[in-house]
Amino acid sequence: MRALKIAGAATAAVIVVLALLLIIGIPSGFLSSEIQARVERETGYRLTISGATKIGLWPKLNVTLTDVTLENPKDPETSNRLTVGRVQADMTLASVWSGHPQITELVIARPVLYHPLLRERTRVPNPSARPTTSPSERDSNALAIDRVTVTDGTLVTFNLRDRVENRITGINADATIADRKIKITGNARASEHPLKFEVKATAPHPPVERQNMPVELALDAPGVLQAPLSAKAEVRLNGSVVMINGVTGTLGDDAFNGWASVDIESKPLVKVDLDFQRLGVATSKAPASSGSTGAQPWSNATIDLNGMNYVDAQVRISAAELNLGDTRFAPVAIDVALAGGVLRCGFPNLGAYGGQVSGQLIVDASRGEPIYALTSDLVGVRALPLLQSAADFDKLDGKLQAKIGVRSNGNSQRAIMSNLGGTVFANFQDGTIRGLNVARMIRSLTSGPLSGWQETREEATDLSQLSASFRVERGQATTNDLNL
């Protein structure tokens, strides 16, 4: 929020100074130095104009600045910094003569915003209070802009100590402002994923802070979101906190409602509470290993969790139904806390196939290789649909009771599974072993030797109880107490 205010103040200062100097006819060389002085005086940021400053009269009155940099002079390497290849402001001559410039179009070409990623939250001192102004004075001093166009922009987030740098490139946006109605459309690319967005809002009368602003958002991000997102909300600015109330929307066909807030001072703190009628999350199953090809069932692709260190979050997700791939849970309540690079995900009471699942997942990405820990209890869950949907295993049915306590570490699926260790206890009751008739196999031994395992889809063996405890070491599970 502070960066946006500074950028807005800098833009306003540039336009006002340009308008005044156009009227009195000051040469463009002096124009640059006057703009720089005013921006630094009003924002505390240093404005550097390395290129030319041009004043044009055709096809309309315009002022162009090239190679512009806006940065904090006290800490230029690790604070917000903006560089712009070219800024052009088109304005009406009548508005310049009136002393209240009307910018018909502001074109910002090749902007690059550098934003530092912080591991710790720090408190920024409150800025000194400015003299209050009446609403009429604010309206008369407000800078009017009809349209803003951004071409080929880039957002760079970085942490020098961790040697982390992420980029959103190819940002192209078009914003129109008419009668306080704002519409922004654009597209960009995050890594290899394309993004397309549209934002509609109605700005309140100044001051904007602590007033509700109706906002509509449409976001299509294949590879980041599994389906297009559309939402409506009432947005309110309260200092460094953006409050998002009355959220309603859809993620694909899944409707949701709730609220959110973001404290954007220093390291962001995100709070979210959303309730879904139905939530589907696509997952990919590991391919089965093949003896002929030697294919590995788990991927070696790197799982990058460094981003967990640069945001804190408190999230609650509830849903009448949650589908993780083919696995169904209903109802669902999940609480997630992320702080200092450590994520704690608690699921105290998930409904699953006639039973209950509870537990906690911890992911620690605060240092080097991520560490994972999972504890979970399953009570009264029907085994067949759970095992079939989660692991494509359909040989056991019955009521399942299980206790899981495992840990691992690694930067890929294969590393995580190879380092897996812990204990698992499973107890199946009042079910069947599908595809196998153990009693018939034993009777067949009286008449002759068996020919193979004799597995058929039509056969089944009733079981009253099947239990075992497993010790898992380096991804291998062993048991010494299988009871049937």
C-alpha positions in Angstrom: 0.0 0.0 0.0 2.8 2.4 0.8 4.5 1.6 -2.5 1.2 2.4 -4.3 0.7 5.7 -2.5 4.3 6.7 -3.3 3.9 5.8 -7.0 0.6 7.7 -7.1 2.1 10.7 -5.5 5.1 10.6 -7.8 2.9 10.4 -10.9 0.8 13.3 -9.6 3.8 15.4 -8.9 5.2 14.7 -12.4 2.0 15.7 -14.1 1.4 18.9 -12.1 4.9 20.2 -12.6 4.8 19.4 -16.3 1.5 21.3 -16.6 2.9 24.4 -14.8 6.1 24.4 -16.8 4.2 24.0 -20.1 2.2 27.2 -19.3 5.3 29.3 -18.5 7.5 27.8 -21.2 10.4 26.5 -19.1 13.0 24.5 -21.2 12.7 20.7 -20.8 16.1 20.4 -19.2 15.0 22.5 -16.3 11.7 20.6 -16.4 13.5 17.3 -15.5 15.3 18.7 -12.5 12.1 20.4 -11.2 10.2 17.1 -11.5 12.9 15.2 -9.6 13.0 17.8 -6.8 9.2 17.8 -6.3 8.9 14.0 -6.3 11.7 13.6 -3.7 10.2 16.4 -1.6 6.7 14.9 -1.5 7.5 11.1 -1.4 11.0 10.8 0.0 11.9 8.6 -3.0 14.5 9.6 -5.5 13.4 10.1 -9.1 16.1 9.7 -11.8 15.5 10.6 -15.4 18.4 9.2 -17.4 16.8 9.8 -20.8 15.2 12.7 -22.6 12.3 14.8 -21.6 10.2 15.8 -24.6 7.2 18.0 -25.0 5.0 17.3 -28.0 2.1 19.2 -29.5 1.0 16.7 -32.2 -1.3 14.9 -32.5 -2.2 16.2 -29.1 -0.4 17.9 -26.2 1.9 15.3 -24.5 4.9 15.0 -22.3 7.3 12.0 -22.6 10.0 10.9 -20.1 12.4 8.1 -20.9 14.6 5.8 -18.7 12.9 6.7 -15.4 13.9 5.2 -12.0 12.1 5.7 -8.7 13.9 4.3 -5.6 14.5 4.7 -2.0 17.8 6.6 -1.7 18.6 5.2 1.7 18.3 1.5 0.6 18.3 1.2 -3.2 19.3 -2.4 -3.2 16.8 -4.1 -0.9 13.7 -1.9 -1.1 11.0 -1.3 -3.7 12.3 0.1 -6.9 10.6 1.0 -10.2 12.2 1.5 -13.5 10.2 2.6 -16.6 11.4 2.7 -20.2 9.0 5.4 -21.3 6.2 7.4 -19.7 3.9 9.5 -21.9 1.1 11.7 -20.7 -1.5 13.0 -23.1 -3.6 15.9 -21.9 -6.0 18.5 -23.1 -4.7 22.0 -23.6 -7.8 23.5 -22.0 -7.3 21.6 -18.8 -3.6 22.8 -18.6 -4.7 26.4 -18.9 -7.2 25.9 -16.2 -4.5 24.6 -13.8 -6.2 21.2 -13.4 -4.6 18.9 -15.9 -6.9 16.3 -17.5 -4.8 13.3 -18.6 -6.7 11.6 -21.4 -4.1 8.7 -21.5 -1.1 7.8 -19.5 1.2 5.2 -21.3 3.7 3.4 -19.2 6.1 1.3 -21.4 8.4 -1.4 -20.1 8.0 -0.8 -16.4 9.9 -3.1 -14.0 8.9 -3.2 -10.3 11.4 -4.8 -7.9 9.8 -5.9 -4.7 11.8 -7.5 -1.8 10.7 -10.7 -0.2 11.1 -10.6 3.6 11.4 -13.5 6.0 10.4 -11.5 9.1 7.6 -9.0 9.6 8.8 -5.6 10.6 6.9 -2.6 11.7 7.2 0.5 9.4 7.1 3.8 11.3 3.9 5.8 10.8 4.4 8.6 8.4 4.1 12.1 9.7 0.6 13.5 9.7 -0.2 15.8 6.8 -2.6 18.8 7.1 -6.2 17.7 6.6 -8.2 19.0 3.7 -11.8 19.3 3.0 -13.6 17.1 0.5 -14.0 20.0 -1.9 -10.3 20.8 -1.7 -9.4 17.1 -2.3 -11.7 17.0 -5.4 -10.3 20.2 -6.8 -6.7 19.0 -6.3 -7.3 15.5 -7.6 -5.5 14.5 -10.7 -7.9 13.3 -13.4 -6.8 10.4 -15.6 -9.1 8.8 -18.1 -7.0 5.9 -19.2 -3.8 4.1 -18.2 -2.0 1.7 -20.5 0.9 -0.6 -19.3 2.9 -2.5 -21.9 5.5 -5.2 -21.5 5.7 -4.8 -17.7 7.6 -7.0 -15.3 7.2 -7.7 -11.6 10.4 -9.0 -9.9 10.2 -10.4 -6.3 13.6 -11.1 -4.8 15.6 -11.9 -1.7 19.3 -11.3 -2.0 20.4 -13.3 1.0 18.5 -16.4 -0.1 19.4 -15.8 -3.8 15.7 -16.0 -4.7 14.2 -14.2 -7.7 10.8 -14.8 -9.3 9.3 -12.9 -12.2 5.9 -12.2 -13.7 6.6 -11.0 -17.2 4.7 -9.7 -20.2 2.3 -7.7 -18.1 0.0 -5.8 -20.4 -2.9 -3.9 -18.9 -5.5 -1.3 -19.8 -7.3 0.7 -17.2 -10.2 3.0 -17.9 -11.7 5.5 -15.4 -15.0 7.1 -15.9 -17.3 8.6 -13.3 -15.4 6.7 -10.5 -16.0 3.4 -12.3 -12.7 1.6 -12.9 -12.2 -1.3 -15.3 -8.8 -3.0 -15.7 -8.1 -5.8 -18.2 -4.8 -7.5 -18.9 -2.7 -10.5 -19.2 0.8 -11.7 -18.1 2.9 -14.8 -17.7 4.1 -16.4 -14.4 6.9 -18.7 -15.3 5.4 -20.8 -18.1 1.8 -20.2 -17.0 -0.3 -17.6 -18.8 -2.6 -15.3 -16.7 -5.6 -13.3 -17.8 -7.5 -11.0 -15.5 -10.3 -8.4 -15.4 -11.1 -6.2 -12.5 -14.1 -3.9 -12.1 -14.6 -1.5 -9.2 -16.4 1.7 -8.2 -14.2 4.1 -6.3 -15.8 6.0 -3.4 -15.4 9.8 -3.0 -12.1 10.7 -1.4 -10.7 9.8 0.9 -10.8 6.2 -0.2 -9.5 4.8 3.1 -12.0 3.1 5.4 -14.8 3.2 2.7 -16.2 0.2 1.1 -15.4 -0.3 -2.6 -17.4 -2.9 -4.6 -15.0 -5.0 -6.6 -15.5 -7.8 -9.2 -12.6 -10.1 -10.2 -12.2 -12.6 -13.1 -9.0 -14.6 -13.2 -8.0 -17.3 -15.6 -4.7 -18.9 -14.8 -4.2 -22.4 -16.3 -1.5 -24.3 -14.4 -1.9 -22.2 -11.3 -5.7 -22.5 -10.8 -7.4 -25.6 -11.9 -10.4 -23.6 -13.2 -11.4 -20.0 -13.9 -12.1 -17.9 -10.8 -14.7 -15.2 -10.5 -15.6 -13.3 -7.4 -17.3 -10.2 -5.9 -16.5 -8.5 -2.7 -16.5 -5.3 -0.7 -12.9 -4.0 -0.3 -11.9 -1.5 2.4 -8.5 0.0 3.0 -7.5 0.5 6.6 -3.9 1.6 6.8 -1.7 -1.2 5.6 -4.6 -3.7 5.8 -6.8 -4.6 2.8 -10.1 -5.9 4.2 -12.1 -8.0 1.7 -15.6 -8.7 3.1 -18.7 -10.3 1.7 -16.8 -12.5 -0.7 -18.9 -14.6 -3.1 -17.8 -16.4 -6.2 -17.1 -19.5 -8.1 -14.0 -21.6 -8.9 -15.0 -23.4 -12.0 -18.4 -24.8 -11.1 -17.7 -24.7 -7.3 -19.4 -21.8 -5.5 -17.9 -20.2 -2.3 -18.3 -17.4 0.1 -16.4 -15.9 3.0 -14.0 -13.1 3.8 -10.3 -12.3 3.6 -7.7 -9.7 4.7 -4.2 -8.9 3.7 -1.7 -6.9 5.8 0.8 -5.7 3.1 3.1 -3.9 5.5 6.6 -5.6 5.2 6.0 -9.4 5.0 2.4 -10.0 4.0 0.0 -11.6 6.4 -3.0 -13.2 4.7 -6.1 -14.3 6.5 -8.8 -16.2 4.6 -12.0 -18.0 5.6 -13.9 -19.6 2.8 -16.8 -22.0 2.7 -17.5 -24.1 -0.4 -20.5 -26.1 -1.3 -18.3 -28.4 -3.3 -14.6 -28.2 -3.9 -12.7 -30.3 -6.4 -8.9 -30.5 -6.4 -7.2 -32.2 -9.3 -4.4 -34.6 -8.4 -2.1 -36.9 -10.4 -1.5 -40.5 -9.4 2.0 -41.9 -9.6 2.3 -44.2 -12.6 2.8 -47.9 -11.9 6.3 -49.1 -12.2 7.1 -51.4 -15.1 9.6 -54.2 -14.9 10.2 -54.1 -18.6 11.0 -50.4 -18.8 12.4 -49.8 -15.4 10.2 -46.7 -15.0 10.2 -45.1 -11.6 6.7 -44.5 -10.0 7.7 -41.2 -8.3 8.9 -38.0 -10.0 12.4 -36.5 -9.6 11.1 -33.1 -10.5 12.1 -30.5 -7.9 9.3 -29.3 -5.5 10.1 -25.6 -4.7 8.7 -24.5 -1.4 10.9 -21.5 -0.8 7.9 -19.2 -1.3 6.5 -20.3 2.1 9.2 -18.3 3.8 8.0 -14.9 2.4 4.3 -14.9 3.5 2.4 -15.6 6.7 -1.1 -16.9 6.5 -4.1 -18.1 8.5 -6.6 -20.0 6.4 -9.8 -21.9 7.1 -11.5 -23.9 4.4 -14.7 -25.6 4.9 -16.8 -27.5 2.4 -19.9 -29.7 2.2 -17.9 -31.9 -0.1 -14.2 -32.1 -1.0 -12.9 -34.2 -3.9 -9.1 -34.8 -4.0 -8.8 -36.4 -7.3 -11.1 -39.4 -7.1 -11.1 -39.4 -3.2 -14.2 -37.9 -1.6 -14.5 -36.3 1.8 -17.7 -34.9 3.3 -18.0 -32.7 5.2 -14.7 -30.9 5.5 -13.1 -28.3 7.8 -9.4 -27.6 7.4 -7.3 -25.0 9.3 -3.9 -23.9 8.0 -1.4 -21.7 9.7 1.8 -20.6 7.9 4.5 -18.7 9.8 8.2 -18.5 9.5 8.2 -21.0 6.6 6.5 -23.7 8.7 3.0 -24.8 7.6 0.6 -26.6 10.0 -2.5 -28.1 8.4 -5.0 -29.5 10.8 -8.0 -31.6 9.8 -9.8 -32.4 13.1 -12.9 -34.1 11.7 -13.2 -35.1 8.0 -16.1 -37.3 6.9 -14.8 -40.1 4.7 -16.8 -43.1 3.4 -18.9 -43.6 6.4 -16.2 -42.9 8.9 -14.0 -40.1 10.3 -10.4 -38.9 9.5 -8.5 -36.6 11.7 -4.9 -35.5 11.9 -2.2 -32.9 11.1 0.3 -32.3 8.4 3.4 -30.2 9.1 5.7 -28.9 6.3 8.9 -27.1 7.4 10.5 -25.2 4.6 12.4 -22.7 6.8 15.8 -24.1 6.2 17.3 -26.1 3.3 15.6 -29.3 2.5 11.9 -29.4 3.5 10.8 -31.7 6.3 7.4 -33.3 6.4 5.4 -34.9 9.3 2.0 -36.5 9.1 -0.1 -37.9 11.9 -3.6 -39.2 11.2 -6.4 -41.4 12.7 -9.0 -43.2 10.6 -12.0 -44.6 12.4 -14.9 -46.6 10.8 -13.9 -45.8 7.2 -15.0 -48.2 4.5 -11.8 -49.5 3.1 -12.7 -50.4 -0.5 -13.7 -47.0 -1.9 -10.9 -45.2 0.0 -8.1 -47.5 -1.2 -9.5 -47.7 -4.7 -9.8 -44.0 -5.2 -6.6 -43.1 -3.4 -4.3 -45.9 -4.4 -6.1 -47.8 -7.1 -6.2 -50.9 -4.8 -9.4 -52.9 -4.8 -8.5 -56.2 -3.0 -9.7 -55.4 0.5 -13.1 -54.3 1.8 -14.4 -53.7 5.3 -14.4 -51.2 8.1 -10.9 -49.7 8.5 -9.3 -48.3 11.6 -5.8 -47.0 11.2 -3.1 -44.9 12.9 -0.4 -43.2 10.9 2.7 -41.4 12.1 5.3 -40.8 9.4 8.1 -38.3 8.7 10.2 -37.6 5.7 12.3 -35.0 3.9 13.2 -34.2 0.3 12.8 -31.9 -2.6 11.0 -34.3 -5.0 8.3 -37.0 -4.8 10.9 -39.7 -5.1 13.1 -38.3 -2.4 10.2 -37.9 -0.1 9.1 -41.5 -0.6 12.7 -42.8 -0.3 13.2 -41.1 3.0 9.8 -42.0 4.5 9.9 -43.4 8.0 7.5 -44.0 10.9 4.8 -46.4 11.9 1.4 -47.4 10.5 -1.3 -49.6 12.2 -4.3 -50.9 10.2 -7.2 -53.0 11.2 -9.9 -54.3 8.8 -13.1 -55.7 10.2 -16.2 -57.4 8.8 -15.0 -57.3 5.2 -13.7 -59.4 2.4 -10.6 -60.2 0.5 -11.7 -59.7 -3.1 -10.6 -61.9 -6.0 -9.5 -64.8 -3.8 -11.3 -67.7 -2.2 -8.9 -69.0 0.5 -11.3 -71.8 1.7 -11.6 -73.2 -1.8 -7.8 -73.0 -2.3 -7.3 -75.1 0.9 -9.9 -77.6 -0.1 -8.2 -78.0 -3.5 -5.0 -79.0 -1.8 -6.7 -82.3 -0.8 -7.1 -83.3 -4.5 -3.9 -82.1 -6.0 -1.3 -79.3 -6.2 -2.5 -75.7 -6.9 -2.0 -74.2 -10.3 -0.8 -70.7 -9.5 -2.4 -68.2 -7.1 -5.9 -68.8 -8.6 -7.1 -65.2 -8.4 -10.4 -64.4 -10.1 -12.7 -61.4 -10.0 -15.7 -63.5 -9.0 -14.1 -65.1 -5.9 -14.0 -63.5 -2.4 -13.0 -64.5 1.1 -14.9 -63.3 4.1 -12.8 -61.9 6.9 -13.8 -61.0 10.4 -10.6 -59.2 11.1 -7.3 -58.4 9.4 -4.7 -56.4 11.3 -1.1 -55.5 11.1 1.4 -52.9 12.4 4.1 -51.7 10.0 7.4 -50.1 10.6 8.5 -47.9 7.8 12.2 -47.2 7.1 13.6 -45.4 4.1 10.3 -46.0 2.2 10.1 -49.7 3.0 7.3 -51.1 5.2 7.8 -54.3 7.2 5.5 -56.2 9.7 5.9 -59.0 12.1 2.4 -59.3 13.5 0.0 -59.9 10.6 -3.2 -61.3 12.0 -6.0 -62.9 9.9 
